[in-house]
Amino acid sequence: MKHALYLLVAVLLLGACRRDDKNKVDATLRVNSFLPGSGNPGTVVTIHGTGFRGNFPDNNVTFNGKGARIMDATDTTLIVAAPDSGSTGPIAVTVAGKTVTGETYTYQALSVHAISPSNGPAGTTVTITGAGFTGTAGPAVVTVNGQKAIVTNANDTTLVITVPAGAGSGALTVDVNGQHASGPQFTSQLISKIKPVTGGPGTTITLTGEGFSTHAGDNVVAINGITSKVVSATATSLVITAGSDVQTGPVSVTINGQKTSGPVFTKVPVPVVSQIAPMSGPVGSKLTITGNNFSALTDEDAITVNGVPATLLSASGQQLQVTVPAGTTSGAVKVVVNGQSVTGPVFTVQSLGIISLLPDNGLAGAVVTVKGTGFDPNPANNQLTLNGIPVPISAATDSTLTVTMPNGTATGNMQLSTGSLHAQSPLFRHAGVKTFFADPTITGYTGLAIDSKGNVYYASNFVIYKVPPDGSGKTIFAGSETEQGNTNGNGTTARFSYIFGITADAQDNIYVADNNNAIRKITPDGTVVPYLNNMSNTAKSLSMDDRNNVCFGTDYSGTYKIDAKTLAVTQLSFTGVTYPFVVINNIAYYGGTDAAQYYAFDMSIRSRTTLAGNNYDGGWVDGLPGTSRLGNPGSSVYNPASNTIYFLDGGNFAVRSITLPTNNTGSLTGGKLSYQQYKYGYADGGLGDALFNFSQTGPMAIDKNGNIYVLEVNNHAIREIFLQ
């Protein structure tokens, strides 16, 4: 009975196996490749393809018709030995009565068995293993994708090469003694570009190049060494997401242990929306969004109004213009720049709105044109205030109001009521230029400094004057109007030689660079004491850095920093700078007066970067590096609150600005903001009304409130540019 049961089970299993064989669909028999493609009798050759059988006897392999011994077999791989009596010719595989023919196998001493690594960037060191590499007629010649490689080491079984630049992906070949052998494919890794090049945590970045793995997990992508998530992958493109700890640095891709570096990704702060204009208006109106850290590339900015996408009309680092979208209702304006978002003010959908103020700054008595929609043509039916003070309206249409700024004008947003509707204007700044102090005796060598209490100090030849914050008059702080010398002491008992520059520290000490080859210190009570004597490089200008250290510039030997504690002197840059400059984090920022460029010099890496302008190509153009143009940039000051450098542009008689870290160049005032070169004169008023006649190397200073002071010898005055 047991024997019968065993027999029945065996029959059933055999039937099941036969049914499985009947249902199994054989893969198409094909020879895809084999390696090596040449060698001596007995060389082990690996054949890759499909339709093979895992049972050795079911496969038959011939080399130019001569049978080969099979050493191992799977459905996709056959490992065979080149037959002893074989000859050069095609390799053929026969399975189940079907025969397919592959490429030619060449019988020769030269053969390439493997390469390691098989991927990497240009310059990768690759080890080639094989046989017959020793040449009698000359050294082995190796190419990668047709380009000749440098062989750095060689013996009969090993070659070491360097992948040539620009080779790309392709077969590796070896030529020795008139014999030729092809090896495996070398895959070139290259990151040709990234987009975007700026952003922050969560930014989606696309890497374009070649040699990437199509399996996302095989690509290890890092930004400045910090790994980022790979979202998708093709052979020529990777999409990644910057991590929460992303920092500025090069983007790299590592595949099979081989690292390739690409362009630098720059981490930038999240976008900032300072205002929208108008804050109300009808659907379809143009909306201007002002702020910072936007992208100048329109496809990198996304704006919504109450969640409805808006059409972007134009973009710069500080301003976006969109059309208020159809179908939206009142709600917040949201800006997303390369994955980083900010929610701005609420836009109210209604007929009444204020689009712009022309000008948007000025003093009491300035005439301003208010532009918008939904105004009442009767001036009396529009009520306008600024900080609660009524603003007189002299004329009105449905889109313009002509107003005069009242006494007591201060920075703020105007409020408009027309009928039952209310609207708010963009920010009006009580800003402009006024003469702080006029002095017809200002002449010769000069300097300018401001203490924490708002007292202004200026030098003229051998004397330093002090003017109180209200500009009511001057007194001699130190030195003599008529007598020069080199004497310490209090007030008028002290003597200086010609004064080249002055500056003030956070403790209200004044530092003086004079022609005595020294820097002197004046305490707040007016006592002159030594600070740094017997200088090997005479100081021709003085500035304070962001760490309260005195810095000085020289005629030809560069700029320097004096450590406030040790008085040790270290160099900051190599270019001679004889006018006030800026030092932030040990980087010197200064104008190249004749070259029409503005520079940053990082001494730690001995590298100079051009922030604005084009070499000896002057002009007056605002914008990012590469597009901006300068006249003759010189003296500079820094406002840490706005991370902005202000400098005198002597060729344009304008005060220009550079906003860090985007290095966007702007124009603050001067030349009546006409963007016409050499428009100079003497006129106070709003920022767009002022005229100057300064030298680009003339003194300038900035107070704790961000107001800027300029000493003009030609106008015999100290001018104040107040910004709030």
FENLINPE-V255213 format. One line per field, one symbol per residue. ss: DSSP state (A for helix, B for strand, O for the rest). burial: # if it has 16 or more other C-alpha atoms within 10 Angstrom, else .. A space follows every 10 residues. Layout:
# FENLINPE-V255213
ss = ???
burial = ???
This chain:
# FENLINPE-V255213
ss = OAAAAAAAAA AAAAAAAAAA AAAOOOOOOB BBBBBOOBBO OOOBBBBBBB OOOOOAAABB BBBOOBBOBB BBBOOOBBBB BOOOOOOOBB BBBBBOOBBB BBBBBBBOOO BBBBBBOOBB OOOOBBBBBB BOOOOOOOOO BBBBOOBBOB BBBBOOOBBB BBOOOOOOOB BBBBBBOOBB BBBBBBBBOB BBBBBOOBBO OOOBBBBBBB OOOOOAAAOB BBBOOBBBBB BBBOOOBBBB BOOOOOOOBB BBBBBOOBBB BBBBBBBOOO OBBBBBBOOB BOOOOBBBBB BBOOOOOAAA BBBBBOOBBO BBBBBOOOBB BBBOOOOOOO BBBBBBBOOB BBBBBBBBBO OOBBBBBBOO BOOOOOBBBB BBBOOOOOAA ABBBBBOOBB OBBBBBOOOB BBBBOOOOOO OBBBBBBBOO BBBBBBBBBO OBBBBBBBOO OOOOOBBBBB OOOOOBBBBB OOBBBBBOOO OOOBBBBBBO OOOOOOBOBB AAAOBOOOBB BBBBOOOOOB BBBBOOOBBB BBOOOOBBBB BBOOOOOOOO BBBBOOOOOB BBBOOOOOBB BBOOOOOOBB BBBOOOOOOO OBBBOOBBBB BBOOOOBBBB BBOOOOBBBB BBBBOOBOOO BOBOOOOOBO OOBBBBBBBO OOOBBBBBBO OOOBBBBBBO OOOBBBBBBB AAAOOOOOOO OOBOBOOOOO BOOOOOOOOB BBOOOOOBBB BBOOOOBBBB BBOO
burial = .......... .......... ........## #..####### #.######## ###.....## ####.##### ..######## ###..##.## #####..... ##.####### #####.#### ##.####### #####....# #####.#### #..#..#### ####..#### .######.## ########## #.######## ########## ###..#.### ####.##### ..##.##### ###..####. #####...## ########.# ###.###### ###.###### ######.#.# ######.### ##..###### #####..##. ########## #.######## #######.## ###..##### ######..#. .#####..#. ###..##.## ######..## ##.#####.. .######### ########.. .#..###### #..####### ########.. #..#.##### #..#...### ##.####### #####..### ########## ##...####. .#....#### #####...## #####..### ##........ ########## ###..##### ###.###### ###....#.# ####.#.### #####..### #########. ...####### #########. .######### ###.#.#.## ########## ########## ###..#.### ###.###### ###.
